[in-house]
Amino acid sequence: MLQQGLIAAAIAVLMSSGQATVRPDPPIKCSSCDEWNEPIEPFQVFANTYYVGTAGLSALLITGDEGHILLDGGLSQSAPLIEASIRKLGFKLEDVKLILNSHAHYDHAAGIAALQRASGATVVSSASGAQAFAMGDAVADDPQAGFGNNGFPPVKNVRVVKDKEVVRLGALALQMHNTAGHTPGSTTWTWQSCVDGKCLDMVYADSISAIAAPGFRFTGDAKTPSRVDQFRKSITTVGELPCDIMITTHPMATGLTGKLKKRAEKPAVDPFIDSQACRVLAANAMKVLEARVAEEKKSEIKK
């Protein structure tokens, strides 16, 4: 009820001001959805990169003179909160020309349909992600497809990009990195943000956690090949990226709330700037993957 009230209030404020508003699709229901969708104040990460997501689901706005780029859309019920955050920062949703996706699960993709309808933006994703968007569900070879609760509002005519391809909008340039593993279409995005001659390498790191539905084996089985080598490659890719500031798709993975508190207490030292962030994230993810692989092999031997 609280979340519904917050969403209704966000829509009411925008409608009363005569501004175009997102009209969200039916809310996604899950055990963590209310917690993930708690609103937080939008803020400037660095230069033209802003955080416009919720407490548990990241969304970033990268602004430019010829239009803006939005990364991810959260849950269906996140869409009006994202729009409200964009406008609170002084920008317009109608100026968002591209919406880029990390991976096509309901917690990062469900709000995109409504945000696309309201802005007219082009949605961009990996080929596997585009298949999921067309269906409005996880693709069959997604490790989490077996959960059976991955549905989200579909999006048609998605622009597909390949590994290392650069997506441009005016002076903005974001590079796509294939980091398949968490999903077959998982994508990490990188770009530079600059102010007063200082440029930082920005990373929007997709999930690289080895989470799967019961029965799925990353090591493969009689019907599916092993995903382990590709997953290791993806984790290594993230760890080797030029990385001054990293934001993860779930902000709690890198302590966003704590960093905001430290920034407020000591503004002269920005805790978001951490050249080791990508390496640390990758190292931890690799440990989890290797533990999962060992567990799967052990269970196979027992059979």
C-alpha positions in Angstrom: 0.0 0.0 0.0 2.9 2.4 0.8 4.5 1.8 -2.6 1.2 2.3 -4.4 0.7 5.5 -2.5 4.2 6.8 -3.4 3.7 6.0 -7.1 0.3 7.6 -7.1 1.8 10.7 -5.5 4.6 10.9 -8.0 2.1 10.7 -10.9 -0.2 13.3 -9.3 2.6 15.8 -8.8 3.6 15.5 -12.5 0.1 15.6 -13.8 -0.7 18.7 -11.7 2.3 20.5 -13.2 1.1 19.8 -16.7 4.2 17.6 -17.5 4.0 14.4 -19.5 3.9 11.4 -17.2 4.7 7.7 -17.3 1.6 5.6 -17.0 2.9 2.5 -15.4 2.0 -1.1 -16.3 0.5 -3.3 -13.6 3.0 -3.7 -10.7 5.3 -6.6 -10.5 4.8 -8.7 -7.3 7.7 -10.4 -5.6 9.1 -10.9 -2.1 11.7 -8.2 -2.5 9.8 -5.8 -4.8 8.6 -3.3 -2.1 12.1 -3.1 -0.6 13.8 -2.7 -4.0 11.3 0.0 -5.0 11.8 2.3 -2.0 12.4 5.8 -3.4 15.6 7.7 -2.7 16.7 11.2 -3.7 18.3 11.4 -7.1 21.8 12.6 -7.2 24.7 13.5 -9.4 27.2 10.6 -9.6 29.8 12.6 -11.6 29.6 15.3 -14.3 26.7 14.4 -16.6 25.9 11.0 -15.0 23.1 10.9 -12.5 21.4 8.3 -10.3 17.6 8.2 -10.9 16.9 4.7 -9.7 15.3 3.4 -6.5 16.9 2.1 -3.3 17.4 -1.4 -4.6 17.3 -1.1 -8.4 19.7 1.2 -10.3 18.8 3.5 -13.1 21.3 6.0 -14.5 20.7 9.2 -16.6 23.5 10.4 -18.8 22.7 13.8 -20.2 23.8 15.5 -23.4 23.0 18.5 -25.5 21.3 16.4 -28.2 19.3 14.2 -25.8 19.8 11.9 -22.8 20.4 8.2 -22.3 18.7 6.2 -19.6 20.2 2.9 -18.3 17.5 0.4 -17.1 14.0 0.9 -15.9 13.5 -1.1 -12.8 10.1 -2.7 -12.0 6.9 -1.6 -13.6 6.1 0.4 -10.5 9.6 2.0 -10.6 8.8 3.9 -13.9 7.0 6.9 -12.4 9.6 7.2 -9.6 12.3 7.2 -12.2 10.5 9.9 -14.2 10.0 12.0 -11.0 13.7 11.7 -10.2 14.6 12.8 -13.7 12.4 15.9 -13.5 13.6 16.7 -9.9 17.1 17.0 -11.3 15.9 19.5 -13.8 15.7 17.3 -16.9 12.8 16.0 -19.0 11.8 12.4 -19.8 10.8 13.5 -23.3 14.5 14.3 -23.9 15.5 10.7 -23.2 16.3 9.4 -26.7 17.8 6.0 -25.8 17.0 3.5 -23.1 19.8 0.9 -22.6 19.3 -2.4 -20.7 21.6 -4.5 -18.6 19.6 -7.7 -18.7 16.0 -8.6 -19.4 14.7 -9.7 -16.0 11.6 -8.1 -14.5 13.6 -6.2 -11.9 15.6 -4.2 -14.5 13.4 -4.3 -17.6 9.7 -4.2 -16.4 9.6 -0.4 -16.3 11.1 0.1 -19.7 7.9 -0.3 -21.7 6.2 2.5 -19.9 9.2 4.8 -20.0 9.6 4.1 -23.7 5.9 4.9 -24.4 6.2 8.2 -22.5 9.5 9.3 -24.0 9.4 7.8 -27.5 13.0 6.6 -26.9 14.6 3.7 -28.7 15.3 0.7 -26.5 18.8 -0.9 -26.9 19.9 -4.3 -25.7 21.8 -7.5 -26.6 20.3 -10.0 -29.1 19.2 -12.3 -26.3 17.8 -9.4 -24.4 15.8 -8.3 -27.5 14.3 -11.9 -27.7 13.3 -11.6 -24.0 11.8 -8.1 -24.6 9.7 -9.5 -27.5 8.3 -12.3 -25.3 8.0 -10.3 -22.1 9.8 -13.1 -20.3 13.2 -14.7 -19.7 14.6 -16.6 -22.7 14.5 -20.4 -22.4 18.3 -20.7 -21.8 18.3 -18.2 -19.0 19.6 -19.8 -15.8 16.6 -18.3 -14.0 13.9 -19.3 -16.5 12.9 -22.2 -14.3 11.6 -19.8 -11.6 8.6 -19.2 -13.8 8.0 -15.6 -12.5 10.1 -13.6 -14.8 7.3 -12.0 -16.9 7.4 -8.2 -17.7 5.7 -5.9 -20.2 7.1 -6.7 -23.6 8.9 -4.1 -25.8 8.9 -4.5 -29.6 11.5 -3.3 -32.2 14.5 -3.3 -29.9 17.7 -2.1 -31.4 20.3 -4.9 -31.0 24.0 -4.2 -30.3 27.0 -6.5 -30.4 29.9 -6.9 -28.0 32.2 -3.8 -28.0 29.8 -1.8 -30.2 29.6 1.9 -29.3 26.1 3.5 -29.0 26.2 7.2 -29.8 23.9 10.1 -29.2 25.5 13.4 -30.1 28.7 13.7 -28.1 27.6 10.8 -25.8 29.3 7.4 -26.5 28.6 4.2 -24.5 30.3 0.9 -25.2 28.5 -2.4 -24.9 30.4 -5.3 -23.2 29.0 -8.9 -23.4 29.1 -10.2 -19.8 26.8 -13.2 -20.3 26.4 -15.5 -17.4 23.8 -14.2 -15.0 21.7 -14.2 -18.2 22.6 -15.1 -21.8 22.3 -11.4 -22.7 23.8 -9.7 -19.7 25.5 -6.4 -20.8 27.8 -4.1 -19.0 28.0 -0.5 -20.3 31.0 1.9 -20.1 31.5 5.6 -21.0 33.4 8.7 -19.9 31.9 11.6 -18.0 33.9 14.8 -18.0 33.8 18.2 -16.1 36.4 21.0 -16.1 38.8 18.9 -18.1 38.6 16.0 -15.7 37.3 12.8 -17.3 36.5 9.6 -15.4 35.8 6.1 -16.7 32.3 5.1 -15.8 31.0 1.5 -15.5 27.5 0.3 -15.2 28.2 -3.3 -14.2 25.6 -5.9 -14.9 25.0 -8.7 -12.4 27.7 -11.3 -12.6 26.3 -13.5 -9.9 25.8 -17.3 -10.4 22.1 -17.4 -9.5 19.9 -20.1 -11.1 16.6 -21.9 -10.7 16.5 -25.3 -9.2 17.8 -28.0 -11.5 19.9 -25.6 -13.7 23.6 -26.5 -14.0 26.2 -23.9 -15.1 28.5 -26.9 -15.8 25.9 -28.2 -18.3 24.0 -31.5 -18.7 22.9 -33.9 -21.4 20.7 -31.1 -23.0 22.7 -27.9 -22.4 26.4 -27.1 -22.8 28.6 -25.7 -20.0 28.4 -22.0 -19.4 31.4 -21.9 -17.1 34.1 -20.7 -19.6 31.8 -17.9 -20.9 30.9 -16.9 -17.3 34.6 -16.8 -16.3 35.4 -14.7 -19.4 32.5 -12.2 -18.5 33.7 -11.8 -14.9 37.3 -11.3 -16.1 36.0 -8.7 -18.6 34.4 -6.7 -15.8 37.5 -6.9 -13.6 39.7 -5.6 -16.4 37.6 -2.6 -17.4 38.9 1.0 -17.0 37.0 1.8 -13.9 37.0 5.0 -11.9 33.4 4.9 -10.8 31.2 1.7 -10.9 27.5 1.5 -10.3 26.0 -2.0 -10.2 22.5 -2.9 -11.3 21.6 -3.7 -7.6 23.2 -0.7 -5.8 23.5 -2.6 -2.5 26.1 -4.8 -4.2 28.6 -2.0 -3.8 27.2 -0.1 -0.9 25.6 2.9 -2.6 23.8 4.1 0.5 27.0 4.0 2.6 28.9 5.9 -0.1 26.2 8.6 -0.2 26.6 9.0 3.6 30.4 9.2 3.4 30.1 11.8 0.6 27.8 14.0 2.7 30.2 13.7 5.7 33.4 14.3 3.8 32.6 15.9 0.4 36.3 16.6 -0.3 36.8 12.8 -0.7 34.4 11.1 -3.1 33.9 7.5 -2.1 32.3 6.7 -5.5 35.7 7.2 -7.1 37.4 3.8 -6.6 39.7 2.4 -9.3 39.6 -1.0 -7.7 35.8 -1.4 -7.6 35.5 -3.4 -10.8 38.4 -5.7 -9.7 36.9 -6.3 -6.3 33.4 -7.0 -7.7 34.9 -9.5 -10.2 37.1 -11.2 -7.7 34.1 -11.8 -5.4 31.9 -13.0 -8.3 34.6 -15.4 -9.4 34.7 -17.0 -5.9 31.0 -17.5 -6.0 31.1 -19.0 -9.4 33.9 -21.4 -8.6 32.1 -22.5 -5.4 29.0 -23.1 -7.5 31.0 -25.1 -10.1 32.6 -27.2 -7.4 29.2 -27.9 -5.8 27.7 -29.0 -9.2 30.6 -31.3 -9.9 30.4 -32.8 -6.4 26.7 -33.5 -6.8 27.3 -35.1 -10.2 29.9 -37.4 -8.7 27.4 -38.5 -6.1 25.0 -39.6 -8.8 
